[in-house]
């Protein structure tokens, strides 16, 4: 194996690890967002945990954060919870930072 091959293999492994950590961080962010939203919706305990799982599952509908945002917004609208799209996006940005830190820490 040449030095170039070793470097290429190293880059591929790093890319795979980075993508895995990104996926885990986004899933964790969505779970945290789901728990936050559940609280706003008046859900507690098992109902809050189940709702958080629904938010995580919503992320698999399409690429990007739009599907998660639409789910939470629709659920807020259905329960007349007055929170703007900008407030939800801000919370998502806040929580991704928390999630990245937790994933890097191995939590």
N, CA, C and O atoms as a GROMACS GRO file, in nm:
protein
  428
    1UNK      N    1   0.085  -0.117   0.000
    1UNK     CA    2   0.000   0.000   0.000
    1UNK      C    3   0.090   0.124   0.000
    1UNK      O    4   0.182   0.135   0.081
    2UNK      N    5   0.063   0.215  -0.090
    2UNK     CA    6   0.145   0.335  -0.101
    2UNK      C    7   0.102   0.438   0.004
    2UNK      O    8  -0.003   0.425   0.066
    3UNK      N    9   0.185   0.538   0.022
    3UNK     CA   10   0.153   0.646   0.115
    3UNK      C   11   0.024   0.715   0.073
    3UNK      O   12  -0.058   0.751   0.157
    4UNK      N   13   0.007   0.733  -0.059
    4UNK     CA   14  -0.115   0.796  -0.110
    4UNK      C   15  -0.237   0.712  -0.073
    4UNK      O   16  -0.339   0.767  -0.031
    5UNK      N   17  -0.227   0.581  -0.089
    5UNK     CA   18  -0.339   0.492  -0.056
    5UNK      C   19  -0.373   0.500   0.093
    5UNK      O   20  -0.490   0.501   0.131
    6UNK      N   21  -0.269   0.507   0.177
    6UNK     CA   22  -0.292   0.517   0.321
    6UNK      C   23  -0.360   0.649   0.357
    6UNK      O   24  -0.451   0.653   0.440
    7UNK      N   25  -0.315   0.756   0.293
    7UNK     CA   26  -0.378   0.886   0.319
    7UNK      C   27  -0.523   0.885   0.273
    7UNK      O   28  -0.611   0.936   0.343
    8UNK      N   29  -0.548   0.828   0.156
    8UNK     CA   30  -0.684   0.820   0.104
    8UNK      C   31  -0.773   0.740   0.198
    8UNK      O   32  -0.886   0.780   0.227
    9UNK      N   33  -0.723   0.629   0.246
    9UNK     CA   34  -0.798   0.546   0.340
    9UNK      C   35  -0.826   0.623   0.470
    9UNK      O   36  -0.935   0.614   0.526
   10UNK      N   37  -0.727   0.698   0.516
   10UNK     CA   38  -0.744   0.779   0.636
   10UNK      C   39  -0.852   0.885   0.617
   10UNK      O   40  -0.935   0.907   0.706
   11UNK      N   41  -0.852   0.952   0.502
   11UNK     CA   42  -0.954   1.052   0.473
   11UNK      C   43  -1.092   0.989   0.465
   11UNK      O   44  -1.190   1.047   0.514
   12UNK      N   45  -1.102   0.871   0.405
   12UNK     CA   46  -1.231   0.802   0.395
   12UNK      C   47  -1.285   0.766   0.533
   12UNK      O   48  -1.404   0.781   0.560
   13UNK      N   49  -1.196   0.718   0.620
   13UNK     CA   50  -1.239   0.683   0.756
   13UNK      C   51  -1.284   0.807   0.832
   13UNK      O   52  -1.385   0.803   0.903
   14UNK      N   53  -1.211   0.916   0.818
   14UNK     CA   54  -1.249   1.040   0.886
   14UNK      C   55  -1.382   1.090   0.835
   14UNK      O   56  -1.467   1.133   0.913
   15UNK      N   57  -1.402   1.085   0.702
   15UNK     CA   58  -1.530   1.128   0.645
   15UNK      C   59  -1.644   1.045   0.700
   15UNK      O   60  -1.748   1.100   0.737
   16UNK      N   61  -1.626   0.914   0.705
   16UNK     CA   62  -1.731   0.825   0.757
   16UNK      C   63  -1.761   0.857   0.903
   16UNK      O   64  -1.878   0.861   0.943
   17UNK      N   65  -1.658   0.879   0.982
   17UNK     CA   66  -1.678   0.914   1.123
   17UNK      C   67  -1.749   1.047   1.138
   17UNK      O   68  -1.840   1.060   1.220
   18UNK      N   69  -1.710   1.146   1.059
   18UNK     CA   70  -1.774   1.278   1.064
   18UNK      C   71  -1.922   1.267   1.027
   18UNK      O   72  -2.007   1.329   1.091
   19UNK      N   73  -1.952   1.189   0.924
   19UNK     CA   74  -2.092   1.173   0.882
   19UNK      C   75  -2.173   1.101   0.990
   19UNK      O   76  -2.289   1.137   1.015
   20UNK      N   77  -2.114   1.002   1.054
   20UNK     CA   78  -2.183   0.930   1.161
   20UNK      C   79  -2.211   1.024   1.278
   20UNK      O   80  -2.320   1.022   1.334
   21UNK      N   81  -2.113   1.106   1.314
   21UNK     CA   82  -2.133   1.200   1.425
   21UNK      C   83  -2.237   1.305   1.389
   21UNK      O   84  -2.316   1.346   1.474
   22UNK      N   85  -2.238   1.349   1.264
   22UNK     CA   86  -2.338   1.446   1.218
   22UNK      C   87  -2.478   1.386   1.230
   22UNK      O   88  -2.571   1.451   1.279
   23UNK      N   89  -2.494   1.262   1.184
   23UNK     CA   90  -2.623   1.194   1.192
   23UNK      C   91  -2.668   1.182   1.338
   23UNK      O   92  -2.784   1.211   1.370
   24UNK      N   93  -2.577   1.138   1.425
   24UNK     CA   94  -2.611   1.123   1.566
   24UNK      C   95  -2.649   1.256   1.629
   24UNK      O   96  -2.743   1.264   1.708
   25UNK      N   97  -2.576   1.361   1.595
   25UNK     CA   98  -2.604   1.493   1.650
   25UNK      C   99  -2.740   1.544   1.604
   25UNK      O  100  -2.815   1.602   1.684
   26UNK      N  101  -2.773   1.523   1.477
   26UNK     CA  102  -2.903   1.568   1.427
   26UNK      C  103  -3.016   1.489   1.492
   26UNK      O  104  -3.119   1.547   1.526
   27UNK      N  105  -2.998   1.359   1.508
   27UNK     CA  106  -3.101   1.278   1.574
   27UNK      C  107  -3.119   1.322   1.719
   27UNK      O  108  -3.231   1.330   1.769
   28UNK      N  109  -3.007   1.348   1.786
   28UNK     CA  110  -3.014   1.394   1.926
   28UNK      C  111  -3.082   1.530   1.934
   28UNK      O  112  -3.165   1.554   2.021
   29UNK      N  113  -3.046   1.620   1.842
   29UNK     CA  114  -3.108   1.752   1.838
   29UNK      C  115  -3.259   1.739   1.821
   29UNK      O  116  -3.337   1.808   1.887
   30UNK      N  117  -3.300   1.649   1.731
   30UNK     CA  118  -3.443   1.630   1.708
   30UNK      C  119  -3.514   1.573   1.831
   30UNK      O  120  -3.628   1.610   1.860
   31UNK      N  121  -3.445   1.484   1.903
   31UNK     CA  122  -3.504   1.430   2.026
   31UNK      C  123  -3.518   1.541   2.130
   31UNK      O  124  -3.622   1.553   2.195
   32UNK      N  125  -3.414   1.622   2.144
   32UNK     CA  126  -3.420   1.734   2.239
   32UNK      C  127  -3.528   1.834   2.199
   32UNK      O  128  -3.599   1.886   2.284
   33UNK      N  129  -3.540   1.860   2.069
   33UNK     CA  130  -3.645   1.949   2.020
   33UNK      C  131  -3.783   1.890   2.050
   33UNK      O  132  -3.875   1.961   2.091
   34UNK      N  133  -3.796   1.759   2.030
   34UNK     CA  134  -3.923   1.692   2.059
   34UNK      C  135  -3.960   1.702   2.205
   34UNK      O  136  -4.077   1.722   2.238
   35UNK      N  137  -3.863   1.688   2.294
   35UNK     CA  138  -3.891   1.702   2.437
   35UNK      C  139  -3.929   1.845   2.472
   35UNK      O  140  -4.019   1.867   2.553
   36UNK      N  141  -3.862   1.941   2.412
   36UNK     CA  142  -3.895   2.083   2.432
   36UNK      C  143  -4.037   2.112   2.383
   36UNK      O  144  -4.117   2.175   2.453
   37UNK      N  145  -4.067   2.065   2.261
   37UNK     CA  146  -4.199   2.087   2.203
   37UNK      C  147  -4.307   2.016   2.284
   37UNK      O  148  -4.416   2.069   2.303
   38UNK      N  149  -4.276   1.896   2.332
   38UNK     CA  150  -4.373   1.821   2.413
   38UNK      C  151  -4.412   1.901   2.537
   38UNK      O  152  -4.528   1.905   2.577
   39UNK      N  153  -4.313   1.964   2.597
   39UNK     CA  154  -4.340   2.047   2.716
   39UNK      C  155  -4.435   2.161   2.680
   39UNK      O  156  -4.528   2.190   2.754
   40UNK      N  157  -4.411   2.226   2.566
   40UNK     CA  158  -4.497   2.336   2.520
   40UNK      C  159  -4.638   2.287   2.489
   40UNK      O  160  -4.735   2.361   2.502
   41UNK      N  161  -4.648   2.159   2.448
   41UNK     CA  162  -4.777   2.100   2.414
   41UNK      C  163  -4.847   2.041   2.537
   41UNK      O  164  -4.959   1.990   2.526
   42UNK      N  165  -4.783   2.047   2.652
   42UNK     CA  166  -4.842   1.996   2.775
   42UNK      C  167  -4.825   1.846   2.795
   42UNK      O  168  -4.896   1.786   2.875
   43UNK      N  169  -4.732   1.787   2.723
   43UNK     CA  170  -4.707   1.643   2.736
   43UNK      C  171  -4.597   1.620   2.839
   43UNK      O  172  -4.500   1.695   2.846
   44UNK      N  173  -4.614   1.516   2.918
   44UNK     CA  174  -4.512   1.481   3.018
   44UNK      C  175  -4.490   1.330   3.016
   44UNK      O  176  -4.567   1.255   2.957
   45UNK      N  177  -4.383   1.286   3.082
   45UNK     CA  178  -4.356   1.144   3.100
   45UNK      C  179  -4.345   1.068   2.970
   45UNK      O  180  -4.276   1.109   2.876
   46UNK      N  181  -4.416   0.955   2.965
   46UNK     CA  182  -4.411   0.867   2.848
   46UNK      C  183  -4.466   0.935   2.723
   46UNK      O  184  -4.418   0.910   2.612
   47UNK      N  185  -4.566   1.021   2.740
   47UNK     CA  186  -4.623   1.092   2.626
   47UNK      C  187  -4.519   1.186   2.565
   47UNK      O  188  -4.512   1.199   2.443
   48UNK      N  189  -4.438   1.251   2.648
   48UNK     CA  190  -4.333   1.340   2.598
   48UNK      C  191  -4.226   1.260   2.526
   48UNK      O  192  -4.178   1.300   2.420
   49UNK      N  193  -4.188   1.147   2.582
   49UNK     CA  194  -4.086   1.061   2.520
   49UNK      C  195  -4.136   1.009   2.386
   49UNK      O  196  -4.061   1.006   2.288
   50UNK      N  197  -4.261   0.968   2.380
   50UNK     CA  198  -4.319   0.917   2.256
   50UNK      C  199  -4.324   1.029   2.150
   50UNK      O  200  -4.297   1.005   2.033
   51UNK      N  201  -4.358   1.149   2.194
   51UNK     CA  202  -4.362   1.261   2.100
   51UNK      C  203  -4.222   1.291   2.046
   51UNK      O  204  -4.206   1.318   1.927
   52UNK      N  205  -4.122   1.288   2.133
   52UNK     CA  206  -3.984   1.312   2.090
   52UNK      C  207  -3.943   1.209   1.984
   52UNK      O  208  -3.873   1.244   1.889
   53UNK      N  209  -3.986   1.085   2.000
   53UNK     CA  210  -3.956   0.981   1.900
   53UNK      C  211  -4.025   1.012   1.768
   53UNK      O  212  -3.969   0.985   1.661
   54UNK      N  213  -4.146   1.068   1.774
   54UNK     CA  214  -4.217   1.106   1.652
   54UNK      C  215  -4.141   1.216   1.577
   54UNK      O  216  -4.133   1.214   1.454
   55UNK      N  217  -4.086   1.310   1.652
   55UNK     CA  218  -4.008   1.419   1.590
   55UNK      C  219  -3.883   1.362   1.524
   55UNK      O  220  -3.848   1.403   1.413
   56UNK      N  221  -3.816   1.270   1.591
   56UNK     CA  222  -3.697   1.207   1.532
   56UNK      C  223  -3.736   1.134   1.404
   56UNK      O  224  -3.667   1.145   1.302
   57UNK      N  225  -3.845   1.060   1.407
   57UNK     CA  226  -3.890   0.985   1.290
   57UNK      C  227  -3.929   1.077   1.175
   57UNK      O  228  -3.913   1.041   1.058
   58UNK      N  229  -3.980   1.195   1.206
   58UNK     CA  230  -4.020   1.289   1.102
   58UNK      C  231  -3.902   1.332   1.017
   58UNK      O  232  -3.920   1.369   0.901
   59UNK      N  233  -3.782   1.327   1.072
   59UNK     CA  234  -3.663   1.370   0.999
   59UNK      C  235  -3.628   1.276   0.884
   59UNK      O  236  -3.547   1.313   0.799
   60UNK      N  237  -3.686   1.158   0.880
   60UNK     CA  238  -3.654   1.063   0.775
   60UNK      C  239  -3.744   1.078   0.652
   60UNK      O  240  -3.732   1.001   0.556
   61UNK      N  241  -3.834   1.176   0.655
   61UNK     CA  242  -3.926   1.196   0.543
   61UNK      C  243  -3.856   1.257   0.422
   61UNK      O  244  -3.887   1.222   0.309
   62UNK      N  245  -3.763   1.349   0.447
   62UNK     CA  246  -3.690   1.414   0.338
   62UNK      C  247  -3.559   1.468   0.391
   62UNK      O  248  -3.538   1.474   0.513
   63UNK      N  249  -3.471   1.506   0.302
   63UNK     CA  250  -3.342   1.561   0.344
   63UNK      C  251  -3.362   1.700   0.404
   63UNK      O  252  -3.450   1.775   0.361
   64UNK      N  253  -3.280   1.734   0.500
   64UNK     CA  254  -3.287   1.866   0.561
   64UNK      C  255  -3.376   1.870   0.683
   64UNK      O  256  -3.430   1.768   0.727
   65UNK      N  257  -3.389   1.990   0.738
   65UNK     CA  258  -3.464   2.008   0.862
   65UNK      C  259  -3.610   2.045   0.841
   65UNK      O  260  -3.687   2.055   0.937
   66UNK      N  261  -3.650   2.067   0.716
   66UNK     CA  262  -3.784   2.114   0.687
   66UNK      C  263  -3.894   2.024   0.739
   66UNK      O  264  -3.996   2.072   0.788
   67UNK      N  265  -3.874   1.893   0.729
   67UNK     CA  266  -3.977   1.800   0.772
   67UNK      C  267  -3.998   1.806   0.924
   67UNK      O  268  -4.111   1.797   0.971
   68UNK      N  269  -3.891   1.821   0.998
   68UNK     CA  270  -3.900   1.832   1.144
   68UNK      C  271  -3.969   1.963   1.181
   68UNK      O  272  -4.058   1.965   1.266
   69UNK      N  273  -3.928   2.070   1.118
   69UNK     CA  274  -3.987   2.201   1.144
   69UNK      C  275  -4.137   2.200   1.115
   69UNK      O  276  -4.216   2.250   1.195
   70UNK      N  277  -4.175   2.145   1.000
   70UNK     CA  278  -4.318   2.140   0.964
   70UNK      C  279  -4.398   2.059   1.064
   70UNK      O  280  -4.510   2.097   1.099
   71UNK      N  281  -4.345   1.947   1.111
   71UNK     CA  282  -4.417   1.865   1.207
   71UNK      C  283  -4.443   1.943   1.335
   71UNK      O  284  -4.556   1.948   1.384
   72UNK      N  285  -4.338   2.003   1.390
   72UNK     CA  286  -4.352   2.076   1.515
   72UNK      C  287  -4.447   2.194   1.498
   72UNK      O  288  -4.532   2.219   1.583
   73UNK      N  289  -4.432   2.267   1.387
   73UNK     CA  290  -4.520   2.381   1.362
   73UNK      C  291  -4.666   2.336   1.350
   73UNK      O  292  -4.755   2.401   1.405
   74UNK      N  293  -4.690   2.227   1.279
   74UNK     CA  294  -4.827   2.177   1.263
   74UNK      C  295  -4.885   2.134   1.397
   74UNK      O  296  -5.002   2.160   1.425
   75UNK      N  297  -4.805   2.068   1.478
   75UNK     CA  298  -4.853   2.025   1.610
   75UNK      C  299  -4.881   2.145   1.700
   75UNK      O  300  -4.979   2.144   1.775
   76UNK      N  301  -4.797   2.247   1.694
   76UNK     CA  302  -4.821   2.369   1.771
   76UNK      C  303  -4.949   2.437   1.723
   76UNK      O  304  -5.031   2.481   1.804
   77UNK      N  305  -4.967   2.444   1.591
   77UNK     CA  306  -5.088   2.508   1.535
   77UNK      C  307  -5.213   2.432   1.578
   77UNK      O  308  -5.315   2.493   1.610
   78UNK      N  309  -5.206   2.298   1.578
   78UNK     CA  310  -5.322   2.217   1.616
   78UNK      C  311  -5.362   2.238   1.761
   78UNK      O  312  -5.479   2.226   1.796
   79UNK      N  313  -5.266   2.270   1.846
   79UNK     CA  314  -5.294   2.292   1.989
   79UNK      C  315  -5.295   2.440   2.024
   79UNK      O  316  -5.299   2.476   2.142
   80UNK      N  317  -5.292   2.527   1.922
   80UNK     CA  318  -5.294   2.673   1.942
   80UNK      C  319  -5.180   2.722   2.030
   80UNK      O  320  -5.198   2.811   2.113
   81UNK      N  321  -5.062   2.663   2.011
   81UNK     CA  322  -4.942   2.708   2.082
   81UNK      C  323  -4.879   2.818   1.996
   81UNK      O  324  -4.841   2.793   1.881
   82UNK      N  325  -4.869   2.937   2.051
   82UNK     CA  326  -4.822   3.053   1.975
   82UNK      C  327  -4.670   3.065   1.980
   82UNK      O  328  -4.616   3.141   2.060
   83UNK      N  329  -4.604   2.989   1.894
   83UNK     CA  330  -4.458   2.997   1.880
   83UNK      C  331  -4.430   3.010   1.731
   83UNK      O  332  -4.482   2.934   1.650
   84UNK      N  333  -4.346   3.106   1.696
   84UNK     CA  334  -4.318   3.134   1.555
   84UNK      C  335  -4.217   3.034   1.496
   84UNK      O  336  -4.145   2.965   1.568
   85UNK      N  337  -4.217   3.031   1.364
   85UNK     CA  338  -4.119   2.947   1.294
   85UNK      C  339  -3.978   2.991   1.330
   85UNK      O  340  -3.889   2.907   1.347
   86UNK      N  341  -3.956   3.121   1.341
   86UNK     CA  342  -3.823   3.172   1.375
   86UNK      C  343  -3.781   3.124   1.514
   86UNK      O  344  -3.664   3.092   1.536
   87UNK      N  345  -3.874   3.119   1.608
   87UNK     CA  346  -3.843   3.073   1.744
   87UNK      C  347  -3.807   2.925   1.743
   87UNK      O  348  -3.716   2.882   1.814
   88UNK      N  349  -3.877   2.847   1.661
   88UNK     CA  350  -3.846   2.703   1.651
   88UNK      C  351  -3.709   2.684   1.586
   88UNK      O  352  -3.629   2.603   1.632
   89UNK      N  353  -3.682   2.759   1.480
   89UNK     CA  354  -3.550   2.750   1.415
   89UNK      C  355  -3.438   2.790   1.512
   89UNK      O  356  -3.333   2.727   1.514
   90UNK      N  357  -3.462   2.894   1.590
   90UNK     CA  358  -3.362   2.936   1.689
   90UNK      C  359  -3.338   2.827   1.791
   90UNK      O  360  -3.224   2.802   1.830
   91UNK      N  361  -3.445   2.760   1.834
   91UNK     CA  362  -3.431   2.650   1.929
   91UNK      C  363  -3.355   2.534   1.865
   91UNK      O  364  -3.272   2.471   1.931
   92UNK      N  365  -3.382   2.507   1.738
   92UNK     CA  366  -3.310   2.401   1.667
   92UNK      C  367  -3.161   2.432   1.661
   92UNK      O  368  -3.078   2.344   1.682
   93UNK      N  369  -3.127   2.558   1.634
   93UNK     CA  370  -2.986   2.598   1.628
   93UNK      C  371  -2.921   2.586   1.766
   93UNK      O  372  -2.806   2.542   1.777
   94UNK      N  373  -2.992   2.625   1.868
   94UNK     CA  374  -2.941   2.613   2.005
   94UNK      C  375  -2.917   2.467   2.041
   94UNK      O  376  -2.814   2.432   2.099
   95UNK      N  377  -3.012   2.382   2.005
   95UNK     CA  378  -3.003   2.241   2.042
   95UNK      C  379  -2.901   2.163   1.961
   95UNK      O  380  -2.847   2.064   2.010
   96UNK      N  381  -2.873   2.205   1.837
   96UNK     CA  382  -2.771   2.133   1.760
   96UNK      C  383  -2.635   2.152   1.826
   96UNK      O  384  -2.552   2.061   1.826
   97UNK      N  385  -2.612   2.270   1.881
   97UNK     CA  386  -2.485   2.294   1.950
   97UNK      C  387  -2.474   2.203   2.073
   97UNK      O  388  -2.367   2.147   2.100
   98UNK      N  389  -2.583   2.189   2.147
   98UNK     CA  390  -2.586   2.100   2.264
   98UNK      C  391  -2.562   1.956   2.220
   98UNK      O  392  -2.484   1.884   2.280
   99UNK      N  393  -2.632   1.916   2.114
   99UNK     CA  394  -2.623   1.778   2.066
   99UNK      C  395  -2.482   1.744   2.017
   99UNK      O  396  -2.432   1.636   2.046
  100UNK      N  397  -2.419   1.835   1.944
  100UNK     CA  398  -2.283   1.810   1.895
  100UNK      C  399  -2.187   1.791   2.012
  100UNK      O  400  -2.103   1.700   2.011
  101UNK      N  401  -2.202   1.876   2.113
  101UNK     CA  402  -2.117   1.864   2.232
  101UNK      C  403  -2.137   1.730   2.300
  101UNK      O  404  -2.041   1.665   2.340
  102UNK      N  405  -2.263   1.688   2.314
  102UNK     CA  406  -2.292   1.561   2.379
  102UNK      C  407  -2.240   1.443   2.298
  102UNK      O  408  -2.185   1.349   2.356
  103UNK      N  409  -2.254   1.446   2.167
  103UNK     CA  410  -2.206   1.336   2.083
  103UNK      C  411  -2.054   1.327   2.089
  103UNK      O  412  -1.998   1.218   2.099
  104UNK      N  413  -1.988   1.441   2.082
  104UNK     CA  414  -1.841   1.440   2.091
  104UNK      C  415  -1.792   1.392   2.226
  104UNK      O  416  -1.684   1.334   2.236
  105UNK      N  417  -1.872   1.416   2.330
  105UNK     CA  418  -1.835   1.372   2.464
  105UNK      C  419  -1.869   1.224   2.487
  105UNK      O  420  -1.833   1.166   2.589
  106UNK      N  421  -1.938   1.164   2.389
  106UNK     CA  422  -1.972   1.022   2.399
  106UNK      C  423  -2.092   0.994   2.487
  106UNK      O  424  -2.106   0.883   2.538
  107UNK      N  425  -2.177   1.091   2.504
  107UNK     CA  426  -2.297   1.072   2.588
  107UNK      C  427  -2.404   1.000   2.511
  107UNK      O  428  -2.512   0.975   2.565
   0.00000   0.00000   0.00000
